[in-house]
């Protein structure tokens, strides 16, 4: 296995407020990793920092052994939303855009994803529901050939039946040399496909566990979250 991501003593502040502090994390290749944490725990901020969308205040992020910078963007696929595009653009227009501007865009894989997710080529962004936009984001994120895929709450607007099929298909959407980080409130639903779980609380990583070990001990993802949370001094309802 190859070390895909390494974070050393990462701290991020915005408007003098600490969002993340002293974050340390290492992830290897070939993993599907679930990122857990309460609302405003820093999950989205961490993903944005890994994707080079935010400046680092202190600490270091390494992608495939290289310090995070514009050049290391070739290792990461992350799309936060479709707001930067004209609302009149159609799925087929977006596909042409990504083919033109991204060398690591896999046109064949994108088409396979589009068909699986049942995205109409002529559907405009302005016509998309929240769930449809999330499907489009999943499609364009996973259509690139990279080492690290970042999915931030990709299933929140998708109905439960579609979520189930997407979750089952995730295993075949990335190669064994890559890693996927999924931040999700539906962590129990994706638990069966996860290799590892990372828990963020009180602005830092408080837990990182192999899911096989959790299963062997009879624990669910929520069991582990609560155990780590209380152990670190949290206060949530049981």
C-alpha positions in Angstrom: 0.0 0.0 0.0 1.0 3.6 -0.6 0.4 6.5 1.7 -2.1 8.7 -0.1 -2.7 11.4 2.5 -0.7 12.6 5.5 -1.7 15.5 7.7 0.6 16.9 10.3 -0.5 19.2 13.1 -3.0 21.0 10.9 -4.7 24.1 12.3 -7.2 26.3 10.6 -8.8 29.6 11.8 -11.4 31.9 10.2 -12.1 35.3 11.6 -10.0 34.5 14.7 -12.2 31.4 15.4 -10.5 28.0 15.4 -12.2 25.6 13.1 -9.6 22.8 13.2 -6.7 22.3 15.5 -3.8 19.9 15.7 -5.2 17.5 13.2 -3.1 14.5 12.4 -4.2 11.8 10.0 -2.6 9.2 7.6 -4.5 7.3 5.0 -3.2 4.6 2.6 -4.3 3.6 -0.9 -7.2 1.3 -1.6 -9.4 2.5 1.2 -13.0 3.8 1.5 -13.0 6.0 4.5 -16.0 7.4 6.3 -15.7 10.8 8.0 -17.9 11.2 11.0 -18.7 14.2 13.2 -21.5 16.4 14.3 -22.7 19.5 12.4 -20.0 22.2 12.4 -17.4 19.8 13.7 -15.0 20.7 10.8 -15.6 17.9 8.3 -16.3 20.2 5.3 -13.4 22.4 6.3 -11.0 19.5 6.5 -12.1 18.3 3.0 -11.7 21.8 1.6 -8.2 22.0 3.0 -7.2 18.7 1.6 -8.6 19.8 -1.8 -6.5 23.0 -1.7 -9.6 25.2 -1.6 -8.6 26.9 1.7 -5.2 28.3 2.9 -3.4 26.4 5.6 -2.8 28.5 8.8 -0.3 26.1 10.3 0.7 22.4 9.8 1.2 20.4 6.6 -0.8 18.3 4.2 1.0 15.8 1.9 -0.7 14.2 -1.1 1.0 11.1 -2.5 4.2 12.2 -0.7 4.2 15.8 -2.1 3.4 18.8 0.0 -0.1 20.2 -0.9 0.0 22.9 -3.6 -1.6 23.6 -6.9 0.5 20.9 -8.6 -0.8 18.2 -6.3 -4.4 19.0 -7.4 -3.8 16.3 -10.0 -4.0 13.7 -7.2 -7.4 14.9 -5.9 -11.0 15.0 -7.2 -13.4 17.2 -5.3 -16.4 19.2 -6.5 -18.3 21.1 -3.8 -21.2 22.3 -6.0 -22.3 23.4 -9.5 -22.7 27.1 -8.5 -19.8 28.2 -10.7 -21.6 27.1 -13.9 -24.3 28.8 -15.8 -27.7 27.5 -14.7 -28.6 27.0 -18.4 -25.8 24.4 -18.9 -26.9 20.9 -19.5 -25.3 17.6 -18.3 -23.9 17.1 -21.8 -22.4 20.7 -21.7 -20.7 19.9 -18.3 -19.3 16.6 -19.7 -17.8 18.6 -22.6 -16.3 21.1 -20.2 -14.6 18.4 -18.0 -13.3 16.6 -21.1 -11.7 19.8 -22.4 -10.2 21.1 -19.1 -9.2 18.0 -17.2 -6.6 15.6 -18.5 -7.5 13.0 -16.0 -11.2 13.0 -16.9 -12.3 9.6 -18.1 -15.0 10.1 -20.7 -16.0 6.5 -20.8 -16.3 6.2 -17.1 -18.3 9.4 -17.0 -20.8 8.0 -19.5 -21.1 4.8 -17.5 -21.8 6.8 -14.3 -24.3 9.0 -16.1 -26.3 6.1 -17.3 -26.2 4.4 -13.9 -27.3 7.5 -12.1 -30.0 8.1 -14.8 -28.9 11.7 -15.6 -30.5 13.1 -18.7 -28.0 14.6 -21.1 -30.3 17.5 -21.8 -31.1 18.3 -18.2 -30.2 21.9 -17.2 -28.7 22.8 -13.9 -31.7 25.1 -13.3 -33.9 22.1 -13.6 -32.0 19.9 -11.1 -33.3 19.0 -7.7 -30.9 18.9 -4.7 -30.7 15.1 -5.1 -30.0 15.3 -8.9 -27.3 17.9 -8.4 -25.7 15.5 -5.8 -25.8 12.7 -8.4 -24.1 15.0 -10.9 -21.4 15.9 -8.4 -20.8 12.2 -7.6 -20.5 11.5 -11.4 -18.0 14.2 -12.2 -16.0 13.6 -9.0 -15.7 9.9 -9.6 -15.1 10.3 -13.4 -11.5 11.5 -12.9 -8.5 9.2 -12.7 -6.9 10.3 -9.4 -5.5 8.9 -6.2 -7.9 10.6 -3.8 -11.7 11.2 -4.1 -13.4 13.6 -1.7 -17.2 13.3 -1.3 -18.8 15.8 1.1 -22.3 14.7 2.1 -23.0 13.3 -1.3 -26.2 11.4 -0.4 -28.1 13.9 1.8 -30.6 14.9 -0.9 -31.0 11.5 -2.5 -33.9 9.2 -1.7 -33.1 6.1 0.3 -33.7 3.6 -2.6 -31.2 5.5 -4.9 -28.8 5.8 -2.0 -28.7 2.1 -1.6 -27.9 1.4 -5.2 -25.2 4.2 -5.3 -23.6 2.9 -2.1 -23.4 -0.6 -3.6 -21.9 0.7 -6.8 -19.2 2.8 -5.0 -17.0 -0.3 -4.7 -16.7 -0.5 -8.5 -16.2 3.3 -9.1 -12.7 3.6 -7.9 -9.6 1.4 -8.4 -7.7 -0.3 -5.7 -4.8 2.2 -5.9 -7.1 5.1 -4.9 -8.8 6.1 -1.7 -12.3 7.7 -1.2 -13.2 9.9 1.8 -16.9 10.2 2.3 -18.4 12.6 4.8 -21.9 11.6 5.4 -24.8 11.7 7.9 -25.8 8.3 6.6 -22.7 6.7 7.9 -24.6 3.5 9.0 -25.8 3.1 5.5 -22.4 3.2 4.0 -20.7 1.3 6.9 -20.7 -2.1 5.0 -18.5 -0.7 2.3 -16.1 1.3 4.6 -12.6 0.1 5.4 -11.9 2.8 8.0 -13.8 5.4 10.0 -12.4 8.8 11.1 -14.2 10.8 13.8 -13.8 14.6 14.1 -14.9 16.3 17.3 -13.9 19.4 19.2 -12.0 20.7 16.2 -9.7 17.7 15.8 -9.5 14.0 14.9 -10.5 12.0 18.0 -10.8 8.5 16.5 -9.5 6.5 13.5 -10.5 2.8 13.3 -10.5 -0.1 10.9 -14.1 -1.2 10.3 -13.2 -4.9 10.3 -12.0 -4.5 13.9 -15.3 -2.8 14.8 -17.3 -5.6 13.2 -15.4 -8.2 15.0 -16.2 -6.5 18.3 -19.8 -6.2 17.4 -19.9 -2.5 17.1 -21.7 -0.3 14.6 -20.4 3.0 13.3 -22.7 4.9 15.7 -21.5 2.7 18.6 -17.9 3.7 17.8 -18.8 7.3 17.4 -20.5 7.5 20.8 -17.7 5.5 22.5 -15.0 7.9 21.1 -17.1 10.9 21.8 -17.8 10.1 25.4 -14.2 9.0 26.0 -13.0 12.4 24.8 -15.4 14.3 27.0 -18.4 14.8 24.6 -21.9 15.4 25.6 -24.5 14.0 23.2 -27.7 12.1 23.8 -27.4 8.4 24.0 
